[in-house]
Every structure is written in structure tokens, then in C-alpha cells.
């Protein structure tokens, strides 16, 4: 109905009356629409990515993103941000008054910022114009992230895993992770080169802060771990703001350090803040120069040890020789004593054996003599009785009886001879055994003779009168002594003696 009022949005009605818009007009209308929706500043939370400083203007540009819940670099939303120089400097002054001047903008940190929603007309880009960033929120986010990392590492038993590895001494084959163009690299290399030792440095050039730091440092650890020429891995960076450390509290880097099969030494460059990577590393230092001095110090210690080793070896050898000489003297004295005692004992045993042998031989001869005499007596008695008993029969039998008596006598004589031979054989065997034992004793005694002892390589020391010396107290200083050797004798003068 033509007469009714049009209740539609005036803006839409105006658009219908316009036949066509230029790009600028379109962007200006979009800007006005955004300003009407966000008539004041808003607080937004997200993670900084792609931070850049425009060298001429001094403006900061970056993206604010929402990260996915999965551990990856993907994001679910992104908005462009501009932090103009004037607003940035004003914000820096406010941080200084609050004592928070250690806060620094870097890629990868989570922030809570205050900004105005705007549309950049020239580019047609929707963006946030930042006026403030809340550092306490970022510090809190970093602390929470750090606490989660430590809790996770403790639960898996990784806090001390790398510390249990053995550091190669001296650690000359170094895998270095740092930025090649950094002051940290120059300071570290300067100390290493001035040391004069044959250090071999394998460099992995990596960003040590910002959004690429986590990925590149982790890749560096894995690359140097698989390098057979590397014994120890060193991670260094220079000093900076507290927010520069956030990458070294990240779980990915810290797990790579903890699980590394080679010792990892860190020099992150913060005296106050200790990163989680420092906690799980084999050894950590404050600065890169401290790491370099440590490595050089270990090499110095090995070199000092090698320089002093010959003197220590000589001292040890002299002490060993002195102890051996003393022990040899003691053993020689003991040998002489044992030899004398064994000789006396052997003489005594020999005398006892000889006397026992004579007694047993005499007793054996007497015993066999008695048996022989008894046998003769019994035979004679039996023969006499038989002759008397058979006298009449012999008389009757005549020549036949005599012949039989003669045969019987012959048999008896044969038996007597056999018994006599058996007795002599038994006595001879026993005598031979005794003589063999005597020969063995004689050989042992001959081995103990002084001449035989000297022939085996020992010597006998005599005084001027030819008496064998057994004690150093038996001879006086300046006295003449004689050492009897296997071949010849040595005449000596006593200049000193020991008890």
C-alpha cells in the first residue's frame, strides 16, 4: 500500500536507492557497522603468532589465535592485530611504573589484551587496534603451563632421566643448538677457541625464541642425538625478558631433553628464572659463557692429571720398589732361618731313622735265627726219636731202611734250605727298603747343604772369621763381610745396617 509507512531499516532503504558502491564506500560502511556493534574497547584472550616490528613506523603487527585442543600448530580462529607505536610506548611506561619491565612481546605467548575492533579500509581487513596487554595474565598462563609440564614429567619419571647419563670426559665432541648470529654463539665459540683444546663443534642453527623455537630446538636435539660424532649436546641462548623463556617450559622441548640418550647441558641465560628445560637437563648454567668455561675446565682437569701422571707414577714405583726390597730382605732372613731349622730337623730325623733301622734289623735277624735254630732242633729231635722208635725195624729192614732214611734226610735238608732262602730273601727286602729310605734322606740333606743352596742362586754372608751371619747385629759398621755366590765370592765393607 503506497500510503503505509515503510518500517524497514533506514540503512537498507538507503542502500536500495544507491545503484552501486565503490570498494572504499563498502569498507567505510563495514567500518561504521563494526563501530556500531563495538562502541568501546574489548578484552580478548589468545596466543600471539607472527609478531613483526615495522622498522620505520615502530608499529607492531601480529595475529591473535585460538589454538586447537590437540597438541599441534593448528588454530581454530585468528584475528589480525596492530599495536601502534604511541600505544605501545604508553603501555611500556605503565609497565615500568608497576615494576613489570621484564615483560616482552614474543610469538607463542598467551596474552589478554585490550583493543578496539576496527576495519582497515585500505586493505579491507578486519583487525584489533591494541591499547593494553595484561602482563599478569601472561605470567599466570606461563606459570600454569610450566606447572603442567613439571607435573607431567614427574609422573613419567623424566625429571632425573638425563641426569643419570655419564658425561664423556673430556667432553670435546659438542653438538651445539643456538642461533648462529647471536651473541651467545659468539661468546661460547670465543672461549672454546681460546682454550687451545681440540673441541669439535657441530652446530644446529635454530630460533631460540618465538613461535619457531619449540619446533627447531626439538629437531636440533633429535638430529644431534642421532649424530655418532657428538658426545654431548649444549643448548645456549642470550639473556632477555621473562617471556623469552616460555619455549623452554614447553612439554615438547622438555621431553626431548629428558629422553635424550646423550647428556644435555643448558645455558639459557637467566639468573633469576630457572626453566623446566634446565631442571631436566644433565647440567645447567646461567649463561653460555658459563657453559663454555665448564667444558674448558673439564679439559683443563684432564690435562693437569696427564701432566702430573708421570711424577705420580714414579713416586708409586719407588714406593713399590722400596716395599718389595723390604719384603725381599724379610723373606731372605726367614728363608735362612727355616733352612737352618729344617737342616737340624733333618739330621735328627736321619739319626733316629738310622737307629731305628739298626734296632729293627737286629731284632729281625735275631728272630729268624731263633726260628732257624728251633727248626734245626725240632728236626734233629724228630729224627732222633724216629731213629730210636724205628731202631728195631731199621735193624730188620737193613739196607732198605737206610736208603729210606737217607731220602728222608735229603728231603729235610731240602726243606731247611728252602726255609733258609726264604728267610734271607725277606731280610734282604727289608734291608733294601731301609737303604732306599736312607738314600732319600741323604738326598734331602744334600739339597740343604750350603753349597747346594748357593748353587740355586742364593748367597751366604760370612763374617771375617768365616761364620755365617744370621742377624745384622752380629756385624758392626766398617766390618768386612764375605758373600759366597754360586761362582766366586764378593768381599764387602758394611756402611750401614737395618734391624
C-alpha positions as CSV (number, residue, x, y, z in Angstrom):
1,X,0.0,0.0,0.0
2,X,1.5,3.2,-1.2
3,X,0.1,5.2,1.7
4,X,1.6,3.0,4.5
5,X,4.9,3.8,6.3
6,X,7.9,1.7,5.4
7,X,9.1,0.1,8.7
8,X,12.4,-1.4,7.3
9,X,15.9,-0.4,8.4
10,X,16.7,3.0,7.0
11,X,20.1,1.8,6.2
12,X,18.7,-0.9,3.9
13,X,16.3,1.6,2.4
14,X,19.3,3.9,1.6
15,X,21.1,1.0,0.1
16,X,18.2,0.4,-2.3
17,X,18.4,4.0,-3.5
18,X,22.1,3.6,-4.3
19,X,22.8,2.0,-7.6
20,X,26.5,0.9,-6.9
21,X,29.2,1.3,-4.2
22,X,32.9,1.8,-4.6
23,X,35.2,-0.5,-2.7
24,X,36.2,2.3,-0.3
25,X,32.5,3.1,0.3
26,X,31.8,-0.5,1.0
27,X,34.7,-0.7,3.5
28,X,33.6,2.5,5.2
29,X,30.1,1.2,5.6
30,X,31.5,-2.0,7.1
31,X,33.7,0.0,9.4
32,X,30.7,2.0,10.6
33,X,28.8,-1.2,11.1
34,X,31.6,-2.6,13.3
35,X,31.9,0.6,15.3
36,X,28.2,0.5,16.0
37,X,28.5,-3.1,17.2
38,X,31.6,-2.5,19.3
39,X,31.3,1.1,20.6
40,X,34.1,0.6,23.2
41,X,37.3,-1.4,23.7
42,X,37.0,-5.1,24.4
43,X,39.3,-7.6,26.2
44,X,40.4,-10.6,24.1
45,X,42.4,-13.7,25.0
46,X,44.6,-15.6,22.6
47,X,48.1,-16.6,21.5
48,X,50.5,-14.3,19.6
49,X,51.7,-15.6,16.3
50,X,53.9,-14.0,13.6
51,X,54.9,-10.9,15.7
52,X,56.6,-8.3,13.5
53,X,58.0,-4.9,14.2
54,X,57.8,-2.3,11.4
55,X,61.3,-0.8,11.3
56,X,60.2,2.7,10.0
57,X,57.0,3.3,11.9
58,X,57.8,1.4,15.1
59,X,54.4,-0.3,15.0
60,X,53.9,-4.0,16.0
61,X,51.8,-6.3,13.9
62,X,50.7,-9.9,14.8
63,X,47.9,-12.4,14.7
64,X,46.0,-13.4,17.8
65,X,44.8,-17.1,17.5
66,X,42.9,-19.7,19.4
67,X,44.8,-22.9,19.5
68,X,43.2,-26.3,18.9
69,X,42.9,-28.6,22.0
70,X,45.2,-31.2,20.4
71,X,49.0,-30.7,20.7
72,X,49.6,-29.2,17.2
73,X,50.3,-25.9,15.5
74,X,46.7,-25.7,14.1
75,X,44.4,-22.9,15.2
76,X,40.6,-22.7,15.3
77,X,40.3,-18.9,14.9
78,X,42.6,-15.9,14.0
79,X,42.4,-12.1,14.0
80,X,44.9,-9.6,12.9
81,X,46.2,-7.1,15.5
82,X,48.1,-3.7,15.3
83,X,49.9,-2.3,18.3
84,X,50.8,1.3,17.2
85,X,54.0,2.9,18.4
86,X,52.3,5.5,20.6
87,X,50.0,3.0,22.3
88,X,53.0,0.6,22.7
89,X,55.3,3.2,24.4
90,X,52.5,4.3,26.7
91,X,51.9,0.7,27.7
92,X,55.7,0.2,28.3
93,X,55.8,3.2,30.6
94,X,52.9,1.8,32.6
95,X,54.7,-1.5,33.0
96,X,57.8,0.3,34.2
97,X,55.9,2.1,36.9
98,X,54.5,-1.3,38.0
99,X,57.9,-2.9,38.1
100,X,57.0,-5.3,35.2
101,X,59.5,-4.1,32.7
102,X,60.8,-7.7,32.2
103,X,57.7,-8.4,30.2
104,X,58.3,-8.6,26.5
105,X,56.1,-9.4,23.5
106,X,57.2,-12.6,21.7
107,X,55.5,-15.0,19.4
108,X,53.9,-18.0,21.1
109,X,52.9,-16.5,24.4
110,X,49.3,-16.3,25.6
111,X,48.0,-12.8,26.3
112,X,45.0,-10.9,27.4
113,X,44.8,-7.6,25.5
114,X,42.5,-4.6,25.4
115,X,41.7,-3.4,21.8
116,X,39.2,-1.6,19.6
117,X,37.6,-3.5,16.8
118,X,38.3,-1.8,13.5
119,X,38.4,-2.4,9.8
120,X,41.4,-1.2,7.8
121,X,39.7,0.5,4.9
122,X,42.6,0.4,2.5
123,X,43.1,-3.4,2.8
124,X,39.5,-4.3,3.7
125,X,41.0,-6.2,6.7
126,X,39.2,-6.7,10.0
127,X,41.6,-6.1,12.9
128,X,42.1,-5.2,16.5
129,X,43.8,-1.9,17.5
130,X,45.6,-2.8,20.7
131,X,46.0,-0.3,23.5
132,X,47.0,-2.5,26.5
133,X,48.2,-6.0,27.3
134,X,47.8,-7.5,30.8
135,X,51.2,-9.0,31.8
136,X,49.8,-10.7,34.9
137,X,47.6,-12.8,32.8
138,X,50.5,-13.9,30.6
139,X,52.7,-14.6,33.6
140,X,49.9,-16.7,35.1
141,X,49.4,-18.6,31.9
142,X,53.2,-19.2,31.7
143,X,53.2,-20.4,35.3
144,X,50.3,-22.8,34.7
145,X,51.9,-24.2,31.6
146,X,55.2,-24.6,33.5
147,X,53.4,-26.4,36.4
148,X,51.6,-28.7,33.9
149,X,54.9,-29.5,32.3
150,X,56.7,-30.3,35.6
151,X,53.7,-32.4,36.8
152,X,53.7,-34.4,33.5
153,X,57.5,-35.0,33.6
154,X,57.4,-36.1,37.3
155,X,54.5,-38.5,36.5
156,X,56.6,-40.2,33.8
157,X,59.8,-40.2,35.9
158,X,61.7,-37.9,33.4
159,X,62.9,-35.2,35.8
160,X,66.2,-37.0,36.5
161,X,66.5,-39.3,33.5
162,X,69.1,-37.3,31.6
163,X,71.0,-36.5,34.8
164,X,71.7,-40.2,35.2
165,X,73.8,-40.3,32.0
166,X,77.6,-40.3,32.1
167,X,79.3,-37.2,30.7
168,X,82.2,-38.2,28.5
169,X,85.5,-36.8,29.9
170,X,86.8,-34.6,28.5
171,X,83.7,-33.5,26.5
172,X,85.3,-32.5,23.3
173,X,82.7,-33.5,20.7
174,X,79.9,-30.9,21.2
175,X,76.6,-30.7,19.5
176,X,75.5,-27.0,19.8
177,X,71.9,-25.7,19.5
178,X,71.7,-21.9,19.2
179,X,71.2,-19.1,16.8
180,X,74.3,-18.8,14.7
181,X,74.0,-15.0,14.5
182,X,73.5,-14.5,18.3
183,X,75.9,-13.0,20.8
184,X,75.5,-16.3,22.8
185,X,77.1,-18.2,19.9
186,X,80.0,-15.8,19.6
187,X,80.7,-15.7,23.3
188,X,80.6,-19.5,23.5
189,X,82.8,-20.1,20.5
190,X,85.3,-17.4,21.6
191,X,86.0,-19.2,24.9
192,X,86.2,-22.6,23.2
193,X,88.6,-21.4,20.5
194,X,90.9,-19.6,23.0
195,X,91.2,-22.8,25.1
196,X,93.6,-24.4,22.7
197,X,91.9,-27.8,23.0
198,X,90.6,-29.9,20.1
199,X,86.9,-29.2,20.6
200,X,84.7,-30.3,17.7
201,X,81.5,-28.2,17.4
202,X,78.6,-29.5,15.4
203,X,76.1,-26.5,15.1
204,X,72.4,-26.8,14.7
205,X,71.2,-23.2,13.9
206,X,67.7,-22.7,15.5
207,X,65.5,-19.9,16.6
208,X,65.8,-19.6,20.4
209,X,62.6,-17.7,21.0
210,X,59.3,-17.1,19.2
211,X,56.8,-19.4,17.6
212,X,59.5,-21.4,15.7
213,X,61.7,-22.1,18.8
214,X,59.9,-25.1,20.1
215,X,59.9,-27.0,16.8
216,X,63.5,-26.1,15.8
217,X,65.1,-26.8,19.2
218,X,63.4,-30.2,19.3
219,X,64.5,-31.0,15.8
220,X,68.1,-30.0,16.8
221,X,68.1,-32.3,19.8
222,X,66.9,-35.3,17.7
223,X,69.4,-34.5,14.9
224,X,72.4,-34.2,17.2
225,X,71.3,-37.3,19.2
226,X,71.5,-39.4,16.1
227,X,74.9,-38.0,15.1
228,X,77.5,-40.5,16.1
229,X,80.3,-37.9,16.2
230,X,78.5,-36.0,19.0
231,X,79.1,-36.9,22.7
232,X,77.4,-34.0,24.5
233,X,74.6,-31.6,23.4
234,X,74.7,-28.0,24.5
235,X,71.7,-25.6,24.3
236,X,72.5,-21.9,24.8
237,X,70.8,-18.5,24.3
238,X,71.4,-15.0,25.5
239,X,69.5,-13.1,28.2
240,X,66.2,-11.3,27.7
241,X,62.8,-10.8,29.1
242,X,61.0,-13.4,31.2
243,X,58.6,-14.1,28.4
244,X,61.6,-15.2,26.2
245,X,61.8,-18.3,28.4
246,X,58.3,-19.7,27.7
247,X,59.6,-22.1,24.9
248,X,61.9,-23.8,27.4
249,X,58.9,-24.6,29.7
250,X,57.2,-26.3,26.8
251,X,56.5,-30.0,27.3
252,X,57.8,-30.9,23.8
253,X,61.2,-29.4,24.3
254,X,61.5,-30.7,27.9
255,X,60.6,-34.3,27.0
256,X,63.1,-34.2,24.2
257,X,65.8,-33.1,26.7
258,X,64.8,-35.6,29.3
259,X,64.6,-38.6,26.9
260,X,67.8,-37.7,25.0
261,X,70.3,-40.6,25.1
262,X,73.2,-38.1,25.3
263,X,73.9,-35.7,28.2
264,X,72.3,-32.2,27.6
265,X,73.9,-29.1,29.1
266,X,71.9,-25.8,29.1
267,X,72.9,-22.2,29.4
268,X,69.6,-20.4,28.8
269,X,70.8,-17.0,30.1
270,X,68.6,-16.1,33.1
271,X,69.9,-15.7,36.6
272,X,66.5,-15.4,38.3
273,X,64.3,-17.8,36.3
274,X,65.1,-21.5,36.0
275,X,63.4,-23.1,33.1
276,X,62.0,-26.6,33.1
277,X,64.5,-27.5,30.4
278,X,67.2,-26.5,32.9
279,X,65.6,-28.8,35.5
280,X,65.6,-31.9,33.4
281,X,69.0,-31.3,31.7
282,X,72.1,-33.2,32.8
283,X,73.8,-30.0,33.9
284,X,72.6,-26.3,33.6
285,X,74.4,-23.0,33.9
286,X,73.2,-19.4,33.8
287,X,75.0,-18.1,30.7
288,X,76.6,-19.5,27.6
289,X,80.0,-18.4,28.8
290,X,79.5,-20.4,32.0
291,X,78.9,-23.5,29.8
292,X,82.0,-22.8,27.8
293,X,84.1,-22.3,30.9
294,X,82.8,-25.6,32.3
295,X,83.8,-27.5,29.2
296,X,87.2,-25.9,29.1
297,X,87.6,-26.5,32.9
298,X,86.9,-30.2,32.4
299,X,89.6,-30.4,29.7
300,X,92.0,-28.5,32.0
301,X,91.4,-31.0,34.7
302,X,92.2,-33.9,32.4
303,X,95.3,-32.1,31.1
304,X,96.5,-31.4,34.6
305,X,96.1,-35.0,35.5
306,X,98.1,-36.2,32.5
307,X,100.9,-33.7,33.3
308,X,101.2,-34.9,36.9
309,X,100.7,-38.6,36.0
310,X,104.5,-39.3,35.3
311,X,105.6,-37.9,38.6
312,X,102.8,-39.8,40.4
313,X,103.8,-42.9,38.6
314,X,107.5,-42.5,39.6
315,X,106.5,-42.0,43.2
316,X,104.3,-45.0,43.2
317,X,107.0,-47.1,41.5
318,X,109.6,-46.0,44.1
319,X,107.3,-46.8,47.0
320,X,106.5,-50.2,45.4
321,X,110.2,-51.0,44.9
322,X,111.0,-50.0,48.5
323,X,108.3,-52.2,49.9
324,X,109.4,-55.0,47.6
325,X,113.0,-54.6,48.8
326,X,112.0,-54.7,52.4
327,X,109.8,-57.7,51.8
328,X,112.7,-59.5,50.0
329,X,115.0,-58.9,52.9
330,X,112.5,-60.2,55.3
331,X,111.9,-63.3,53.2
332,X,115.7,-63.9,52.8
333,X,116.1,-63.8,56.6
334,X,113.2,-66.1,57.1
335,X,114.5,-68.5,54.4
336,X,117.9,-68.7,56.1
337,X,116.2,-69.4,59.5
338,X,113.9,-72.0,58.0
339,X,116.8,-73.6,56.2
340,X,118.8,-73.9,59.3
341,X,115.9,-75.3,61.3
342,X,115.0,-77.8,58.6
343,X,118.6,-79.0,58.4
344,X,118.8,-79.6,62.1
345,X,115.4,-81.4,62.0
346,X,116.5,-83.5,59.0
347,X,119.7,-84.5,60.9
348,X,117.7,-85.5,63.9
349,X,115.2,-87.5,61.8
350,X,118.1,-89.2,59.9
351,X,119.8,-90.2,63.2
352,X,116.5,-91.5,64.6
353,X,115.8,-93.4,61.4
354,X,119.2,-95.0,61.3
355,X,119.0,-96.1,65.0
356,X,115.5,-97.5,64.4
357,X,116.7,-99.3,61.3
358,X,119.6,-100.9,63.2
359,X,117.3,-102.0,66.0
360,X,114.7,-103.5,63.7
361,X,117.3,-105.2,61.6
362,X,119.0,-106.7,64.7
363,X,115.6,-107.8,66.0
364,X,114.7,-109.3,62.6
365,X,117.9,-111.2,62.4
366,X,117.6,-112.5,65.9
367,X,114.0,-113.6,65.3
368,X,114.9,-115.5,62.1
369,X,118.0,-117.0,63.8
370,X,115.9,-118.3,66.7
371,X,113.4,-119.8,64.2
372,X,116.2,-121.4,62.3
373,X,117.7,-122.9,65.4
374,X,114.4,-124.1,66.6
375,X,113.7,-125.7,63.2
376,X,117.1,-127.4,63.4
377,X,116.5,-128.6,66.9
378,X,113.0,-129.8,66.2
379,X,114.2,-131.7,63.1
380,X,117.1,-133.3,65.0
381,X,114.8,-134.3,67.8
382,X,112.3,-135.7,65.5
383,X,114.9,-137.6,63.6
384,X,116.5,-139.0,66.7
385,X,113.1,-140.1,68.0
386,X,112.2,-141.6,64.7
387,X,115.5,-143.5,64.6
388,X,115.1,-144.8,68.1
389,X,111.5,-145.7,67.6
390,X,112.3,-147.5,64.4
391,X,115.6,-148.9,65.5
392,X,114.3,-152.4,65.6
393,X,112.6,-152.0,62.3
394,X,115.8,-150.5,60.8
395,X,117.7,-153.3,62.0
396,X,115.3,-155.6,60.3
397,X,115.0,-153.7,57.2
398,X,118.7,-153.3,56.7
399,X,119.8,-151.6,53.6
400,X,116.3,-150.7,52.5
401,X,115.7,-148.7,55.7
402,X,118.9,-146.9,55.4
403,X,118.1,-145.9,51.9
404,X,114.7,-144.6,53.0
405,X,116.3,-142.7,56.0
406,X,118.8,-141.2,53.6
407,X,116.0,-139.9,51.3
408,X,114.1,-138.5,54.2
409,X,117.2,-136.7,55.4
410,X,117.7,-135.3,51.9
411,X,114.1,-134.1,51.9
412,X,114.5,-132.5,55.3
413,X,117.7,-130.8,54.2
414,X,116.0,-129.5,51.0
415,X,113.2,-128.1,53.2
416,X,115.7,-126.5,55.5
417,X,117.5,-124.9,52.6
418,X,114.2,-123.6,51.2
419,X,113.2,-122.1,54.5
420,X,116.7,-120.6,54.9
421,X,116.5,-119.0,51.4
422,X,113.0,-117.6,52.1
423,X,114.3,-116.0,55.4
424,X,117.3,-114.5,53.6
425,X,115.0,-113.0,50.9
426,X,112.7,-111.4,53.4
427,X,115.7,-110.0,55.3
428,X,117.2,-108.7,52.1
429,X,113.9,-107.0,51.0
430,X,113.6,-105.2,54.3
431,X,117.2,-104.1,54.3
432,X,116.7,-102.7,50.7
433,X,113.7,-100.7,51.8
434,X,115.6,-99.2,54.7
435,X,118.5,-98.4,52.4
436,X,116.2,-96.7,49.9
437,X,114.7,-94.5,52.7
438,X,118.3,-93.7,53.8
439,X,119.1,-92.6,50.2
440,X,116.1,-90.3,50.1
441,X,117.1,-88.7,53.4
442,X,120.6,-88.3,52.2
443,X,119.4,-86.6,49.0
444,X,117.2,-84.2,51.0
445,X,120.2,-83.4,53.3
446,X,122.4,-82.8,50.3
447,X,119.8,-80.3,49.0
448,X,120.0,-78.4,52.3
449,X,123.8,-78.2,52.2
450,X,125.1,-74.6,52.0
451,X,126.8,-75.5,48.7
452,X,123.6,-76.6,47.1
453,X,121.7,-73.5,48.4
454,X,124.4,-71.3,46.8
455,X,124.2,-73.3,43.6
456,X,120.5,-72.5,43.3
457,X,121.1,-68.7,43.1
458,X,121.2,-67.7,46.8
459,X,124.1,-66.3,48.6
460,X,125.6,-66.8,52.1
461,X,127.1,-63.9,54.0
462,X,130.1,-64.7,56.3
463,X,131.9,-62.5,58.7
464,X,135.7,-62.1,58.7
465,X,136.1,-65.3,60.6
466,X,134.0,-67.3,58.1
467,X,131.0,-67.7,60.3
468,X,127.5,-67.4,58.7
469,X,125.7,-64.2,59.6
470,X,122.1,-64.6,60.8
471,X,121.4,-61.1,62.3
472,X,122.5,-57.6,61.3
473,X,123.6,-57.1,65.0
474,X,126.3,-59.7,64.6
475,X,128.4,-57.4,62.4
476,X,129.5,-53.8,63.0
477,X,129.8,-50.9,60.6
478,X,133.1,-50.8,58.6
479,X,133.4,-54.6,59.2
480,X,134.4,-56.7,56.3
481,X,132.0,-59.4,55.2
482,X,132.1,-62.2,52.5
483,X,129.2,-63.1,50.2
484,X,129.5,-66.7,48.9
485,X,127.9,-67.0,45.5
486,X,127.4,-69.8,43.0
487,X,130.6,-68.7,41.3
488,X,133.2,-67.0,43.4
489,X,133.0,-64.7,46.5
490,X,132.3,-61.0,47.0
491,X,134.2,-59.0,49.6
492,X,132.3,-56.1,51.1
493,X,132.5,-53.4,53.8
494,X,129.5,-52.6,55.9
495,X,128.5,-48.9,55.6
496,X,125.1,-49.2,57.3
497,X,122.6,-51.8,58.5
498,X,118.9,-52.1,59.4
499,X,117.4,-54.3,62.3
